[in-house]
Amino acid sequence: MTEQGSGRGADETSNAPRSGERGADDGSTVPPLYERESAIAAAQLAIDRLRRQFAAGGIELGSVLLYSGTAGLGKTSMLQQVRMLARREGLTVLSGRAGEQRVNEPFYLLRQLLLPVLLRLGAEKQREVLGHWWSIAGPAIGLLPPSGEAADPQSVRSGLDNVVTQLAIRHAPLVMLVDDLQWADRESLGWLESFAQRCPELPVLLAIAWRNNELPEQAQAFRALVAANSHRHMEFQGLQPAATADLVHAAFADAEDSFCRQVWAVTNGNPFLINALLAKIRESGIEPVHENVPLLHDLAAEAQGMDRDYWLTRLSVNTFNFAQAAAMLGTQIAIPVATRIAGMAPTGAAEAIAELRRHQVLTGPAEGPLEFVHPLLATALYKSIRPGMRTAMHGKAAVELENAGRPLVESSRHLLETHAEGDPDVVTKLRRAAREHLSVGAPDAAVRCLDRALAEPPEDEDRAEVIYELGCATLLTDPVSTVNQLRLALDTPGLRPELRADATFRLSEVLAHSGRLVEAAEITLTEAERTAPGEGRLRLQVAHFIWAAFQRDEEDGPERSARLAALCAELPGDDLYARAVRALRAWDLTLQGADVAEVLRLVDSAVTPDGRLPEGLGWTTNPWGLELPGIIGLTYVYADRLDRAEKLFEDAITTFEVAGWGGGHLGFAYFLMGLVRFRRGSLAEAEEFLRRALRIGRSLGPSLPLQWDAVGVLADTLLARGKQDEAWKLAADHAFAPPYHPTAMVLPDAATLYGKLLLAQRDHAGAAEVFTEVGERLERRGWHNTIWAPWLGNLAVAVLPEDPERARELANESLVRARGFGAASAVGAALRQAAAVVELGAALRKAGRLAEATEQLHQGMELAVECNADGLMTRAREELKASGLPPNRLRSTGRDALSQAEWRVAELTVEGMSPVEIAERLDVAVSLINRRLAAVHRKTGSSREGLAAALGLSGRQSDKEADTP
């Protein structure tokens, strides 16, 4: 929408209060805007709607207002009008203005928006608003000093979202004004782009102004926002001749019409330029008559240029010097700092400020901070500084800001503009600034500082370390750069041993997460072999075994397993390295299908007695990332210790949420929780967690393994729920098919899951081909676990129509291997048991053995209901209905869900009897006792050891005391 009307109004350089001034903040009247009536009406409409929707409890509350145009067309004055309208209605207003000289200062714009209102709340309420985001978002806002630890940028953004949400709730309705977005620092811009999408969900009106064609390249999301809200976008144009004449007549009442017309022509109706030209006319002493029209072109050019000569004709030398020092700072100009940059005495600075106020260059409180009346003035004064002097003044500004106790994030932007002179102090300051940038979640700013430090350059003995720091700074944002920089750091002499080990691990981590697992495993092994014995070497050895275990293919699987076993034997202690190695050994044995008792002995020795992660091996506090605790949890999953796995994954979700790691880490935790719920048989809950993981995976991009893993297990879950078509569509939509993602191997085997999808589509030949390939690959590695990769049993089903004899052989071999492992198949076994029970019930019903069929079919239906296996439940109901049996014995979980026969088995178990003894006591088959005991454990959610407490028996007899067979 183009904003150009026929009204009369104010100009961009009037005495209207500006951002940061008292008048602009207190809602006082501002001069009317010329030819902006429709924009003002739209703003009033948006404010009225916000108030009505909020009062009515509406769902869609907030909206955006967008103003653009070239410099000087009244965008800032329009925001002041919005402020006045909002304050008139009693709304809370937050405002921020980006600065041309602050573009490299992280979160500068955002701090202007949020810090004033938060400081007014006081310390206690600040804590309430930020909640558990205090240590994450606090440094970015400026409430806390940088912690020194690198913060995840996405976590910081999430924390800032929470802060604004809380402020919107406490101070609703809220109006947020953002000016000069084209100069927004990258961090504020990124947050603002994402927050703008959420405005309809909150009682917030967001008004943004920017200059046409000056948005930075990275503002793609904002450009999309503008396109999506074109009906709320007003592009300001210059004033029409009539409005221009009114401005001229306000300055020169007797100006002739032709003179006014020429003023409009040489300024294109730009209010700022009109006022600059009028000031020049006044200084020149020319009359506003037709004869002087030819002079206006040169005067306008001079007024618009505002070069060094222009300023020296208007200002004294001292005043000009102070104005240039102020331009060096840009915004929020601290008077003492500007005074020292200019090399002036306080009295001289005071005189200069008074003169600049008279010329309407600077404004603001007497004690500061000062602001330029218009950004164009600041730009012109900054450009008037000769290049050599400008560089020197940046160096002076860096020193004076540091001496004034200002954070390094302010002074470092000036160091970036100085000449490289090999100064070690400059390198030190830039490295410190980079660490501060990282601690507030601004890795791009850290990279700028470290790049500049390398250009200084650092001392030879420090160069490798600076390169290493640069590689670490891009870890979360630019994997390609990280790989290159860390390789360079490792190739540069002088890197300390502990940093060399860390650089190698970080390099391997980036390679692994990019799907280059073979490289990751090789580089850690190679570096470990050349590293002296100690913690660095052990860290790399553990990393090597982690990445090797996650590879889809491996040439020396048995040899690697033997090396892992030997290392495990060498480390009998309880330090974190010994625990980590035992955890990896337990996982390796799990994949091999070795004795589950040995697996549990090893993995239990890696955690605390109650199954928690020990100090140093936490989800966010171990030297190897989330993979290691993830492997511990996965081992428990496939060893049927679902209780411990569930607890670990609950801790992961909580830990990542508290830490603000809302991206891939939280997505991985949701995935793991979905997997364990799937294994437990809680299919509806599994589906919910897996869909959460998938949403996060999609937001991160298809190149990461999270999306692939989530799709695979979610498809398996849908198959278990009888939703074959939905599972197939999900796989097709996400290209879940060969060739598989390089890391889609362990969580669980992707090819096996794809084969199950083919089997559900009755493509037996295709499924058989997939399962055969899986088997050949896993056999080479010595991995025989039938729970993690049930290819044998599924291959048996796939070949059954064509080769029943081979199918029986495959099924028998699968059974042998399962017994060799020795663990029950939690959810998978439950689903298979349910299917077997339903099939057995159907067979008994057809054979006329209705009494036996009744128990089997009811038990199968209970299992299906509990697991949300909808298709299986329907089939069981149909079998019961066909036999005239009542399909109504559906119970919830818990002690009240036990049948009388199940209760009696539970009671005898608590008394210490074995299944064989119970079978003899009740005169029934041992297999029946085992089925009833499995139902007891499933319904009560208890192990044998906790059964008495779960049933509330505690040694006393139940009222269900009869020996019921």
Salt bridges, closest charged atoms under 4 A:
GLU12 OE2 - HIS374 NE2 3.14
ASP25 OD1 - ARG83 NH1 3.19
GLU89 OE1 - ARG51 NE 3.69
GLU105 OE1 - ARG102 NH1 3.01
GLU105 OE1 - ARG413 NE 3.24
GLU128 OE1 - ARG170 NH2 3.54
ASP179 OD2 - ARG97 NE 3.56
ASP180 OD2 - ARG97 NE 3.08
GLU201 OE1 - ARG198 NE 3.68
GLU214 OE1 - ARG211 NH1 3.92
ASP246 OD2 - ARG8 NE 2.54
GLU283 OE2 - ARG314 NE 2.89
ASP298 OD1 - HIS297 ND1 3.70
GLU302 OE2 - LYS280 NZ 2.50
GLU400 OE1 - ARG340 NE 2.90
GLU400 OE2 - LYS396 NZ 2.87
GLU402 OE1 - LYS429 NZ 3.04
GLU410 OE2 - ARG406 NH2 2.47
ASP444 OD2 - ARG186 NE 3.46
GLU456 OE1 - ARG452 NH1 2.60
GLU465 OE2 - ARG431 NH2 3.19
GLU465 OE2 - ARG496 NH2 3.04
GLU469 OE2 - ARG431 NH2 2.65
GLU498 OE2 - ARG496 NH1 2.59
ASP502 OD2 - ARG506 NE 2.58
ASP502 OD1 - ARG539 NH1 2.74
GLU519 OE1 - ARG487 NH2 3.33
GLU519 OE2 - ARG516 NE 2.77
GLU527 OE2 - ARG500 NE 2.67
GLU527 OE1 - ARG530 NH1 3.39
ASP553 OD2 - ARG552 NH1 3.82
GLU554 OE2 - ARG560 NE 2.48
GLU554 OE1 - ARG781 NH2 2.55
ASP556 OD2 - ARG563 NH1 3.36
ASP574 OD1 - ARG582 NH2 3.05
ASP588 OD1 - ARG560 NH2 3.50
ASP588 OD2 - ARG585 NH1 3.48
GLU598 OE2 - ARG601 NH2 2.71
ASP604 OD1 - ARG644 NH1 3.12
ASP610 OD2 - ARG612 NE 3.59
GLU627 OE2 - HIS513 NE2 2.64
ASP640 OD1 - ARG679 NH2 3.08
ASP643 OD2 - ARG641 NH2 3.11
GLU646 OE2 - ARG677 NE 2.53
GLU646 OE1 - ARG680 NH2 3.24
ASP651 OD2 - ARG612 NH1 3.16
ASP651 OD1 - LYS647 NZ 3.79
GLU685 OE1 - ARG677 NH1 2.43
GLU687 OE2 - ARG691 NE 3.07
GLU687 OE1 - ARG721 NH1 2.88
GLU687 OE1 - LYS723 NZ 3.99
GLU688 OE2 - ARG692 NH2 2.79
ASP716 OD1 - LYS756 NZ 2.80
GLU726 OE2 - ARG691 NH2 2.87
ASP733 OD2 - LYS729 NZ 2.75
ASP749 OD1 - ARG777 NH2 3.25
GLU773 OE1 - ARG552 NH2 3.97
GLU773 OE2 - ARG777 NE 3.30
GLU779 OE2 - HIS784 ND1 3.13
GLU779 OE2 - ARG817 NH1 2.80
GLU805 OE1 - ARG808 NH2 2.50
GLU813 OE2 - ARG817 NE 2.93
GLU839 OE2 - ARG875 NH1 2.49
GLU852 OE1 - ARG849 NH2 2.74
GLU855 OE2 - ARG932 NE 3.33
GLU862 OE2 - ARG889 NE 3.76
GLU862 OE2 - ARG891 NH1 2.93
GLU862 OE1 - LYS939 NZ 2.83
GLU866 OE1 - ARG938 NE 2.94
ASP870 OD2 - ARG721 NH2 3.48
GLU879 OE1 - ARG845 NH2 2.87
GLU902 OE1 - LYS939 NZ 3.01
GLU907 OE1 - ARG904 NH1 2.55
ASP963 OD1 - ARG904 NE 2.70
ASP963 OD2 - ARG921 NE 3.37
